[in-house]
Amino acid sequence: MESATIFKAAYEQEGRSLEREKERESLIAELKKNIDEIDKEAFCNRKNRKSSAMKINKNNEDQSSFWVSYADLMAGLLFVFMLLIGAVVVKYVLTQNTLENKEQAIITALANLKDAQGRNFTLEELNDAPKSELSKISDENILKKSNEFLSSK
């Protein structure tokens, strides 16, 4: 009876973990989509800045090239942060999966221990019954022998 409830709980936890995994996958897909949109916007903005900067500041090429390279550095820094966030998300997902696996192993080990404990209790009861019967029989035999001994004298 207890093992059935344990297996039912384990099955429900597995269903919840599948739902969490689907949610994680949808979040990752959404993040990738947002990253692609940001990259496209950054590319368009960089392209527009280059062309407008060259039109406005034909005489001042040094200043426009400085801002273009500065924008490229900032875009690169943004990309590094996005990669860092992605790595953290992936590590979190992997850690959750390993924790769920360990939790399942602990639940099954506890179920096995409870079953073994129940079996041990039953075996102890079965062992105690013959011992008590043997002690009663030996007490009766001692009384009979002592009565025989006393009656013979």
N, C-alpha and C positions, 0 to 999 in steps of 0.2 A: 504494500500500500504506500509506504513512504518512498520507495524507489520510483513508483509511478509518478508521484508528485514532483520528485526531483527531476525525473526525465522531462516532465511537462514544463517545469521551470527552465530547464536547460534549452528546450525547444523554443520557448518564448524568447529567451535571451538571444538565441541564434537568429530568430526573426528580427529582433530589434537591431542586432548588429548588421544584418543585411540592409535594413532601412537606413542605418547610419552610414553605411558604405555608399549607398545610392545617393544620399544627400551630399556626402563628401565629393563624389564624382561630379555631381551637378555643380557644386561650388567651384571645383577645379576647372570645369568647362567654362563656367561664367567668368572666372578670373582670366583664363586664357583669351576669351573673347574681348574682355576689357583691355587686356594688355595689347592685343592686336589693334584695337581702336586707338589706343593712346599712341602706339608706334606710328600708325597712319597719320594721326593729327600732328605728331611731332615732325614727321617727314614733310608733310605739306607746309607746316609753319616754317620749317627750316628752309625749304625751297622758296617760299614767298619772301622770307627775310633776306635771303641772299640776293634775289632779284631786285627787291626794293632798295636794299642797301647799296647795291651797285649803281642803281639809277640815281639815287639821291646824292651819294657821296662819290662821284667819279674821281674827284680830286683827292679824296681822303681815303685811299684804299687800305691803309694800315689800320685805321679805326674800324672799318667794316670787317676786315678779316679777324680782328681781335674779338669782336662780338660773335662772329660766326663760330670761331673755335671755342669761345666760352660757352655758347649754346650747345655745341657738340659735347663738351665735357659734362655739362649738366644732364644732357640726355643719356650719356653713358653712365653717370652716377645714378640716375633714375632706374636704368636697366639693371644695374648691380643690385639696387635695393629690391627690385621686383624678383630677381633671381634668389636673393636671400629669403624673401618672404615665401617663395615657392619651395625652397629647401626646408624651411621650418614647417610648412604645411605637410610636406611629404613625410618628414620625420615624425610629426605628430600622428599621422595616419598609420604609419608602420608601428609606432609605439602602442597605439590603441589596439591594433590587431594582435600584437604579441601579448598585451595585457589580457585581452579577451580569451586568447588561447590558454594562458596560464590560469585564468579564472575557471575555465571549463575543466581543466585538469584537476584543479583543487576540488571542484564540485563532485567530479566523478570519484576522486580519492575519498572524499568524505562519505559518499554513498557506499562505497566498498567497505569502509571502516565500520559504518553503522550496521551493514549486513553481517560483517564478521563478528561484531560485538553481540548482535542478536543470536547468532549461531553459538558463540561461546557461552552465553547465558543459558541457552537451551541445553548444551552439553554439560554444563556444570550442574544443572538440575537433574539431568539423567544420571550423572555420576553420584550425586548425593543420595538418591533414592536407594541404590543397592548398598551403599555404605551404612545407611541407617538400618536397613533390613539385616545386614550382616552383624551389626552390633547388637540388635535385638536377639538374633539367633544365638550368638556367642554368649550373651547374658543368660539366656534360657538354658543353654548347655552347661554352663558353670553351675547354675542352680540345680539342675538335674544331677550332675556329678556330685555336688556337695550333699544333696539329699540321699543319694545312693550310698555315699560314703558314711553318712551319719546313720542311715538305716542299717547298714551292714555291721555296725558296731553295736 
